[in-house]
Amino acid sequence: MQLDTTPFVDCAGRPLRLDRPRIMGILNVTPDSFSDGGRHQGLDAALAHAEAMLAAGADLIDVGGESTRPGAGAVSETEELRRVIPVIEALAQRTDALVSIDSSKPAVMRAAIDAGACLINDVNALRAPGALEVASDSRAAVCLMHRQGEPQTMQEAPHYEDVLREVCGFLTERMLACEFAGIDRRRILLDPGFGFGKSLPHNLALLANLGDVVALERPVLAGLSRKSMLGQITGREDPQQRLAATVAANLLALQQGAMLLRVHDVAEARDAIAMWLAVKPLQRAPKPAVDPARSALDALFDED
């Protein structure tokens, strides 16, 4: 009997197989998210959207009850629980979907896991007091994201001496903190945090060199969907008009080794992944650079 060696993420005992890139569908149950705030408030609307994303090809549903966009205001723990727990409970009852909770509050993480979530997606990388303990006590997977500053001020003047080195150093430190707290590496995902305390040049450097994050040897999630960096490049001020740029950015992330895409537009991400998978096995290894001087010498010898 041949052993299955497919890499996977352990989501509370449920394997998220990484034999191909996977799609995390965004379900914001907030009034103020940057792209779709208010569109999926209310249990029925949220469930309808989640089920539509699953039908379109989402592998996970990421439920968030507090906006993390630049300048967003804080939401109380009570209000965040009121927004997300009924949705997670209903998804767990009505579907077989893997559900993640997009939160930095330990109490919300714990309640979400009890309700059926199997992944903690934390933009604060489990740095809140008690967050590591909640994750360790559960069997849930964790996604550790890099962020410089707080949502209210993070985009005012982000500064790095070397953005790649600093992001990779931070994620390495948080991985070690997780392992020290008893969280198995197979439960850990990494997110470089596009748009979180980063200027356009910082974001582009991260995207162009995402392989440096992949080299940390944990699956990398790319959250580029409709981000303002895409609007800066294309001139599209309306996030709803950034689909083409999102697809292009996601393909660049896949080419660099990302294994999860966090998206608003699931069907388009699925089609992009299908095209990438169709072409990838046919790519040839790059040819070595030709030395013009050596080529001239070779030509002379050939003439002799």
Summary of the structure (lengths in Angstrom):
residues: 304
radius of gyration: 20.9
end to end distance: 59.8
largest distance: 85.1
contacts: 971
relative contact order: 0.12
helix: 44%
strand: 15%
